[in-house]
Amino acid sequence: MSIEPEKNQGSEGPVLLTARWIVGHADGRHVLYENGEVVYDGNEITFVGQHYTGPVGRRIDYGMALIGPGFIDLDALSDLDTGVLGLDHQPGWKKGRVWPRDYVNAGPVEMLDPDELAFQKRYAFAQLIRNGITTALPIASLFYRAWNETTDEFASAANSAGELGLRVYLGPAFRAGHSVVEEDGSIVVEIDEARGAEGLQQAIAFCQEHEGLHGGLVRTMLAPDRIEFWTEGLLRETAAAARDLDVPLRLHCCQSEFEVNTMRERFGTTSARWLQSIGFLGEKVLLPHGTNAERADLDIIAASGATLVHCPIVMARHGVALDNFADLRRAGMRIGMGTDTWPPDMVLNMQVGLMLGRVMSGDTARPASTDLYDAATTGGADALGRSDLGRLCKGAKADIVVFNLGADHLGQITDPIAGLMTSASGRDVDTVVIDGRTVMQNGIIPGFDFEASHGRAQRQFERLVARYPERTWRHPPVEAIFPPSYPTIRSTGVAKE
């Protein structure tokens, strides 16, 4: 597929897109139009269907393609994914994923400078666009931070989103505590309420200053870190602030055995019951990941109207899965999707979610492919209270993704959604339109050099890995923290005679 780049974008009047399949939206659900049409004018969809007869400024035929709404990533990777280092290197507390006591006593440091932090956000945002994600709520690791994310780095992220054209909900992550590995290998939780309160105030100030920037592409959110590191008073204040600001509130919970044990030790109950008791839950609350929770706890979340953020790839890598997608949807749970790892491939996440969902339900028919596609589109939009996102219908924002389904590696396509779930990937995204602006065409993002950025990202990642011994228990060398998969024979650089 090769389409000529658009010229004088935004000044030609209505743009009409045609393709073999269009995912439209009618009567509250997605529908497929074969040989359909989508028309947008400015940043708004004006027509979806067939046999359009209105005015047209430009026509683009994508042929053997699927045109659908942009994906909404409620837990979008926005840094270089150090989490992949844990794929075969466990336990995490021995591999730099929990700070040792002597590192804490010496004073944690920022492992990345401001330029590196700004670069990795921009780099990650381009990768999200490349995978058909048009709305993103960034997530990054705090393991290599001195404490919280900063308002300066998120001001830079807002500018990067505006330049690239990505729709984002931004807010620096903040915390009131962390875990520490003692010299004997035991792990304790330490709470610093003052730093938690300071982080909350900085996050509120960021929301007040940045909401609605770049023509509304930049919105804001509150992003307190993991539930086990909070106090009742601070989370009550955070929930109240989110309601006052009318912004999404995301809190990672029900995601690990360590969390389950810590919550019982600190509060004598489960994460969901505690959040319910302190009045935290509500319709704008986003809760990744839900894999370590009893069914009664998941029922509490469902009844509250909060959204469970399903990130199947990253959780499967840790040997856990949501139990179970189909039953939770049937019980009324609101479910959106997140990538939360590299690659930020929503198609791959839907595929893994479909397979794990069927394994966990014991039913080859549940969930259906459409259930995962809904979660990645309307599920995320509804979680944000945005009926103008996640669907292609008159009046919705022109957030559009074009999948090239004509490539031979995809095999034969009879149903385009089934095709996404079996043989496609994020690499098959050809064109992305966000808010009526074509931000990627033929796989190219204007002004972004993927090759050069990838080289810089690799060098930055290697520098970060080289510093892992500083904040790893007993400070072993990198080779001991992350040994190679197989014995590695390295070149000496000396040629044989």
C-alpha positions in Angstrom: 0.0 0.0 0.0 1.4 3.4 -1.0 -0.7 6.5 -0.7 0.5 9.9 -1.8 1.1 12.2 1.2 -1.6 14.7 1.9 -0.9 18.3 1.0 -2.4 21.5 2.4 -3.9 19.4 5.1 -7.0 20.9 6.7 -7.7 23.4 3.9 -9.3 21.2 1.3 -12.7 20.5 2.9 -14.1 17.1 3.6 -11.7 14.1 3.2 -13.3 10.8 2.1 -11.5 7.5 2.9 -12.5 4.2 1.3 -11.4 0.7 2.0 -12.5 -2.9 1.8 -13.8 -2.7 5.4 -14.8 0.1 7.7 -15.5 -0.3 11.4 -18.4 2.1 11.9 -20.6 2.5 15.0 -24.4 2.5 15.2 -26.9 1.8 17.9 -24.3 1.6 20.6 -22.0 -1.0 18.9 -19.4 -1.4 16.2 -20.6 -2.5 12.8 -18.7 -3.5 9.7 -19.2 -1.8 6.3 -17.8 -3.8 3.4 -16.5 -1.4 0.7 -17.4 1.5 3.0 -16.6 5.1 3.4 -15.5 7.5 6.1 -15.6 11.3 5.7 -14.1 13.8 8.1 -14.1 17.5 8.0 -11.6 19.3 10.2 -11.2 17.2 13.3 -14.7 15.6 13.2 -16.3 12.6 11.5 -19.2 13.6 9.3 -20.2 10.4 7.6 -19.6 6.6 8.0 -21.3 4.1 5.7 -21.7 3.6 2.0 -22.7 5.7 -1.0 -21.8 9.1 0.3 -23.1 11.9 -1.9 -21.9 15.1 -0.2 -19.0 17.4 -1.0 -15.5 16.0 -1.1 -12.2 17.9 -1.0 -9.9 14.9 -1.3 -10.5 11.1 -1.8 -8.1 8.4 -0.6 -8.7 4.8 -1.4 -6.8 2.3 0.8 -8.0 -0.8 -1.1 -7.5 -4.1 0.8 -7.5 -2.4 4.2 -9.4 -2.0 7.5 -10.2 1.5 8.6 -11.2 1.7 12.2 -11.1 3.9 15.3 -7.8 4.6 17.0 -6.9 2.4 19.9 -7.0 3.9 23.5 -4.1 2.8 25.7 -4.9 3.4 29.4 -1.5 2.2 30.5 0.8 3.2 27.7 4.5 2.6 27.9 6.3 6.0 27.9 9.9 5.1 28.6 12.5 2.5 27.7 11.1 -0.7 29.0 13.4 -2.0 31.7 10.7 -4.5 32.6 11.8 -6.7 29.7 15.0 -7.3 31.7 12.9 -9.4 34.1 11.7 -11.8 31.5 14.3 -14.5 32.5 15.9 -12.8 35.5 14.1 -13.3 38.7 13.4 -12.7 41.6 13.1 -9.0 40.9 14.3 -7.9 44.3 17.7 -9.5 43.4 17.8 -7.8 40.0 17.5 -4.1 40.8 13.7 -4.0 40.9 13.7 -3.1 44.6 16.2 -0.6 46.2 18.7 -2.1 48.7 19.1 -0.4 52.1 22.5 1.1 51.5 21.3 2.7 48.2 18.3 4.2 50.1 20.6 5.5 52.9 22.9 7.1 50.4 20.0 8.9 48.8 18.4 7.6 45.6 19.5 9.4 42.4 18.0 10.1 39.0 19.5 7.6 36.7 18.5 9.7 33.6 19.1 13.3 33.0 16.3 15.7 31.7 17.3 15.4 28.1 17.1 11.6 28.3 13.7 11.7 30.0 12.4 14.1 27.4 13.8 11.9 24.6 12.3 8.7 25.8 8.8 10.2 26.1 9.0 11.5 22.5 10.4 8.1 21.3 7.7 6.2 23.1 4.9 8.5 21.8 6.1 7.9 18.2 6.0 4.1 18.8 2.5 4.4 20.2 1.3 6.2 17.0 3.1 3.6 14.9 1.0 0.9 16.5 -2.3 2.6 15.9 -2.7 4.1 19.4 -4.3 7.5 19.1 -5.1 8.2 22.8 -2.5 7.3 25.5 -2.2 7.6 29.3 1.6 7.2 29.8 3.2 4.8 32.4 6.8 4.6 33.3 9.0 2.9 35.9 10.0 4.7 39.1 12.7 2.2 39.9 15.4 4.4 38.4 14.0 7.7 39.6 15.0 9.6 42.7 11.4 9.5 43.9 8.5 10.9 41.7 8.2 11.9 38.1 8.6 15.6 37.7 6.3 18.3 36.3 9.2 19.6 34.0 9.5 16.3 32.2 5.7 16.1 31.7 5.6 19.7 30.4 8.2 18.5 27.9 6.0 15.4 27.2 3.0 17.7 26.5 5.0 19.5 23.9 6.2 16.2 22.3 2.6 15.0 22.2 1.5 18.3 20.5 4.3 18.2 18.0 3.7 14.5 17.0 -0.1 14.9 17.2 -0.8 12.2 19.8 -3.8 12.6 22.1 -2.7 12.1 25.7 -3.8 12.3 29.3 -0.7 13.4 31.3 0.2 13.5 34.9 3.5 12.8 36.8 3.4 9.6 38.8 3.9 10.2 42.5 4.2 8.0 45.6 4.2 8.0 49.4 6.4 5.0 49.9 8.6 2.3 48.5 10.0 -1.1 49.4 13.5 -1.7 50.6 15.7 -4.9 50.6 17.5 -5.2 53.9 21.0 -6.6 54.0 19.6 -10.0 55.1 17.3 -10.2 52.0 14.1 -9.3 53.8 11.8 -6.7 52.2 10.1 -3.9 54.2 7.8 -1.1 53.1 8.7 2.5 54.1 6.2 5.4 54.0 7.0 9.1 53.7 3.7 10.9 53.9 5.3 14.3 53.5 6.8 13.4 50.1 3.5 11.8 49.1 1.6 15.0 49.9 4.2 17.1 48.0 3.8 14.8 45.0 0.0 15.2 45.1 0.2 18.9 45.2 2.6 19.0 42.3 0.4 16.7 40.3 -2.6 18.9 41.0 -0.7 22.0 39.9 0.3 20.2 36.7 -3.3 19.4 35.9 -4.4 23.0 36.5 -1.7 24.4 34.2 -1.8 21.9 31.3 -5.4 20.8 30.9 -6.5 21.4 27.3 -3.2 22.4 25.7 -2.5 21.9 22.0 -6.1 22.4 21.0 -7.4 19.9 23.5 -5.0 17.1 22.5 -3.4 17.3 26.0 -5.6 16.5 28.9 -4.5 15.6 32.4 -4.9 12.8 35.0 -3.7 11.9 38.5 -1.4 8.9 38.7 -0.6 7.8 42.2 1.8 4.9 42.2 1.1 1.4 43.6 -1.6 1.0 46.2 0.6 -0.7 48.8 2.7 2.4 49.2 -0.1 4.8 50.3 -2.0 5.9 53.4 -5.7 6.2 53.8 -5.6 10.0 54.3 -3.5 10.7 51.2 -5.5 8.5 48.9 -8.7 10.1 50.2 -7.2 13.5 49.3 -6.1 12.2 45.9 -9.6 10.9 45.1 -11.1 14.2 46.2 -8.7 16.2 44.0 -9.5 14.0 41.0 -13.2 14.7 41.5 -12.6 18.4 41.9 -10.4 18.5 38.7 -12.7 16.1 36.9 -9.8 14.1 35.6 -9.1 10.4 35.4 -7.5 8.7 38.4 -5.3 5.7 37.8 -3.9 3.5 40.6 -2.1 0.2 40.0 -3.7 -2.5 42.3 -4.6 -6.2 42.5 -1.4 -6.9 40.5 1.1 -8.9 42.7 1.4 -11.3 45.5 3.6 -8.8 47.3 0.8 -6.3 47.2 -1.7 -8.8 48.5 0.5 -9.7 51.4 1.4 -6.0 52.2 -2.2 -4.8 52.1 -3.2 -7.5 54.6 -0.2 -6.7 56.9 -0.8 -2.9 56.7 -4.6 -2.7 56.6 -5.9 -6.2 57.4 -7.9 -6.4 54.2 -7.7 -6.6 50.4 -7.0 -3.8 48.0 -10.5 -3.6 46.5 -12.2 -3.7 49.9 -9.8 -1.0 51.3 -10.4 1.3 48.3 -14.2 0.8 48.7 -14.0 1.6 52.5 -12.1 4.9 51.9 -14.4 6.2 49.1 -11.7 6.0 46.4 -13.6 4.1 43.7 -15.7 5.7 41.0 -16.4 6.0 37.3 -13.2 7.8 36.4 -11.0 5.5 38.3 -8.7 3.2 36.3 -7.2 0.2 37.9 -4.5 -1.9 36.3 -4.2 -5.0 36.5 -6.7 -7.1 38.4 -4.8 -10.4 38.2 -4.3 -10.9 41.9 -7.7 -10.5 43.4 -10.5 -12.7 44.6 -13.7 -12.7 42.6 -15.5 -10.8 45.4 -12.9 -8.1 45.1 -13.4 -7.8 41.4 -17.2 -7.7 41.9 -16.6 -4.6 44.2 -14.6 -2.9 41.4 -17.4 -3.8 38.9 -20.1 -2.4 41.1 -18.3 0.9 41.6 -18.2 1.7 37.9 -14.4 1.8 37.9 -12.5 0.5 34.9 -10.2 -2.5 35.0 -7.2 -1.9 32.7 -6.3 -5.2 31.1 -2.6 -5.6 30.1 -2.4 -9.3 29.1 1.1 -9.4 27.7 3.0 -7.9 30.6 1.0 -10.0 33.2 1.4 -13.2 31.2 5.2 -12.7 31.2 4.9 -12.8 35.0 2.9 -16.0 34.9 -0.6 -14.6 35.8 -3.8 -13.9 33.9 -7.1 -12.2 34.4 -9.7 -14.6 35.8 -11.6 -14.2 33.7 -12.4 -11.7 31.0 -15.6 -13.2 29.7 -17.2 -13.6 33.1 -16.2 -10.2 34.3 -17.7 -8.6 31.2 -20.9 -10.5 31.7 -21.0 -9.3 35.3 -20.8 -5.7 34.1 -17.1 -4.9 34.6 -15.9 -2.0 32.6 -12.7 -3.2 30.9 -10.2 -1.1 28.9 -6.8 -2.1 27.5 -3.2 -1.1 28.2 0.1 -2.1 26.7 2.4 -1.3 29.7 5.5 -2.9 28.0 7.5 -3.2 24.8 6.3 -3.5 22.1 3.3 -1.1 22.6 1.4 -3.3 20.2 -2.3 -3.2 21.0 -3.0 -5.9 18.4 -0.7 -8.3 20.1 -2.3 -7.4 23.4 -5.7 -8.2 22.0 -4.4 -11.5 20.6 -2.9 -12.6 23.9 -5.9 -11.4 25.8 -8.2 -13.5 23.6 -6.1 -16.6 24.0 -5.6 -16.2 27.8 -9.3 -15.3 28.1 -10.3 -18.6 26.5 -7.9 -20.6 28.6 -9.2 -19.1 31.8 -12.8 -19.4 30.9 -12.4 -22.9 29.5 -14.6 -21.9 26.6 -13.4 -21.6 23.0 -16.2 -19.1 22.3 -15.6 -16.7 25.2 -14.3 -14.0 25.0 -15.0 -13.3 21.3 -12.6 -11.3 19.1 -15.0 -8.4 19.3 -14.8 -8.3 23.1 -11.1 -7.5 23.0 -11.5 -5.0 20.1 -14.3 -3.3 22.0 -12.1 -3.0 25.1 -9.3 -1.4 23.1 -11.7 1.2 21.6 -15.0 1.9 23.2 -13.9 0.4 26.6 -11.1 3.0 26.9 -13.2 5.8 25.6 -16.0 5.1 28.1 -13.4 4.9 30.9 -12.4 8.5 30.1 -16.0 9.6 29.7 -15.3 10.3 26.0 -18.2 9.3 23.8 -16.4 11.1 21.0 -13.5 8.7 21.0 -13.0 5.0 20.3 -15.7 4.8 17.5 -16.3 6.1 14.0 -19.6 7.8 13.8 -21.0 11.2 12.9 -19.8 13.8 15.5 -16.9 11.7 16.9 -13.3 12.9 16.7 -11.4 12.0 13.6 -9.1 9.6 15.3 -8.6 6.9 12.6 -6.3 4.0 12.0 -5.8 2.2 8.7 -4.5 -1.4 8.7 -3.0 -2.7 5.5 -4.6 -6.1 5.1 -3.2 -6.8 1.6 0.2 -8.1 2.6 0.9 -11.8 1.9 2.2 -12.5 5.4 -1.4 -12.1 6.7 -2.7 -15.0 4.8 -6.3 -14.9 3.6 -8.7 -12.5 5.2 -12.5 -13.2 5.3 -13.4 -11.2 8.5 -11.0 -8.2 9.2 -11.4 -8.4 13.0 -10.6 -12.1 13.0 -7.7 -11.3 10.8 -6.3 -8.8 13.4 -6.7 -11.5 16.0 -4.9 -14.2 14.1 -2.1 -12.9 11.9 -1.8 -9.1 12.1 0.3 -6.9 14.3 0.9 -3.3 15.1 3.4 -3.3 12.3 0.5 -3.5 9.8 -0.7 0.0 10.7 -0.2 2.1 7.6 -1.9 5.4 8.4 -3.0 7.2 11.5 -5.2 10.3 11.7 -5.6 12.0 15.1 -8.0 15.0 15.5 -8.2 15.3 11.8 -4.4 15.5 11.3 -2.6 12.7 9.4 0.2 12.0 11.9 1.6 8.9 10.1 1.3 7.9 6.5 2.9 4.9 4.8 4.4 4.2 8.2 6.2 7.5 8.2 5.8 10.2 10.9 6.8 13.6 9.6 9.8 15.0 11.4 10.5 11.7 13.3 13.6 9.6 12.4 12.9 6.1 13.6 16.3 4.7 12.8 18.3 7.5 14.5 15.9 7.4 17.5 16.3 3.7 17.8 20.1 4.0 17.9 19.9 6.7 20.6 17.4 4.6 22.6 19.7 1.6 22.5 22.7 3.6 23.7 20.6 5.2 26.4 19.2 1.8 27.5 22.7 0.3 27.7 23.9 3.2 29.9 21.0 2.6 32.2 21.6 -1.1 32.4 25.3 -0.5 33.2 24.2 1.4 36.3 22.0 -1.4 37.7 24.7 -2.5 40.2 24.3 0.8 42.0 20.8 0.0 43.1 20.8 -3.8 43.2 21.0 -5.8 46.4 24.7 -6.5 47.4 25.7 -4.8 44.1 26.8 -7.7 41.9 28.2 -6.9 38.4 25.8 -6.5 35.5 26.8 -9.9 34.1 25.6 -11.5 37.3 22.4 -9.5 37.4 21.5 -10.2 33.8 23.4 -13.3 32.6 23.0 -14.2 28.9 20.5 -16.8 27.9 23.3 -19.1 26.7 27.0 -19.1 27.4 28.3 -16.4 25.1 31.6 -16.6 23.2 32.7 -13.0 22.6 35.1 -11.9 19.9 38.6 -11.0 21.0 39.0 -8.7 18.1 42.2 -10.5 17.0 42.2 -12.0 13.6 43.6 -15.5 13.0 46.8 -15.8 10.9 
